[in-house]
Structure formats: structure tokens, C-alpha cells
Amino acid sequence: MAKGIRLTVIGGTILLAVFLQILFVFADQNAPPGRVAREFSKAFYALDPAMETMLCQRLQADSALVKDFLYHKSVEARERGFGPSFLKSQLYHVQTQTLAKDQETAQVRLTAERKTAINPVFAYVAKLFFLGETYEVEQVLTLTREDGKWKVCSDVFTPEQS
């Protein structure tokens, strides 16, 4: 009898875990604009090419936009005598505030602290030993809803933003 109860508890736990996982997958697909702005900004400052998938169709239409941005960053690093990873940054203490939102557009204010992150280990060591400069990041991103998902539609690739 105890073995049957134990199997029932284990089976119930597994079913609950599967149900929660499915629930989390659906919840993640409908990410709020603040979360999309946060993830985009992290990818932008990390110089991650995956940021292109978070851009609206208007910006994605210029297929070379992200590639050109990353190329110019690598040239900038080379001119300073470093590799492209030298210009990567990591964001800390990221906070978002939705300023305006309707069915199709949203404006999100993002504030954070940015530190150089040549590689992931460097970022944590620098934070631990208070190495490197900390820069304030404050920007307002405009997002639009496309195909049921929020996409960044701000011109963030200007020199003032980067």
C-alpha cells in the first residue's frame, strides 16, 4: 500500500512539473514590453547578433543594419588596438518602466549600469574587485507589437546610443 501511495505522489509531482513547464512556455511567448526591452538592451551592449530577431520589421528590412553596426564596433576596437570583444558590455541593475502602452505600441524607459565585459569571467571579476568604469545607461525604447510579440522599433544604432 505504501508503494502505491509513493508512486501516486511521484506521478502527481511529474504531472505538475509538466503542466508548469507548459504554462511557463506560453507565458514566455507573451513577454511584456519591459522584458523585451531588457533582453534587447543586454544583447545590444553585449554585441550579440541575436539582437536582430528582437527588431521590428521596419528595422529588419535593412538587413545590413545590425551587421554594419557590429562591423563599425569591430573597426572602432581595432583602431584603439583591441579585439572586438573589448567593446562588449554587461548591464547590471536593469530597471524598466513602461511610460505609455496601447494595443500596438509601447514606450519603455530603461535604466541600468554598464561595465566592460571582455568575457563573462572578466565582468564578474571586475564587479567583485571594483575594477573598471561603470557607466549609466538611460534610454527610452519604442516597441511595437508584431505577430503577437513585442519588437524594438527605436533607432538605437546611432552613435549617441552606443
Helices and strands as residue ranges (DSSP letters): H 2-29, H 33-45, G 49-54, H 57-60, H 65-79, G 84-87, E 89-101, E 105-116, H 120-128, E 134-146, E 149-152
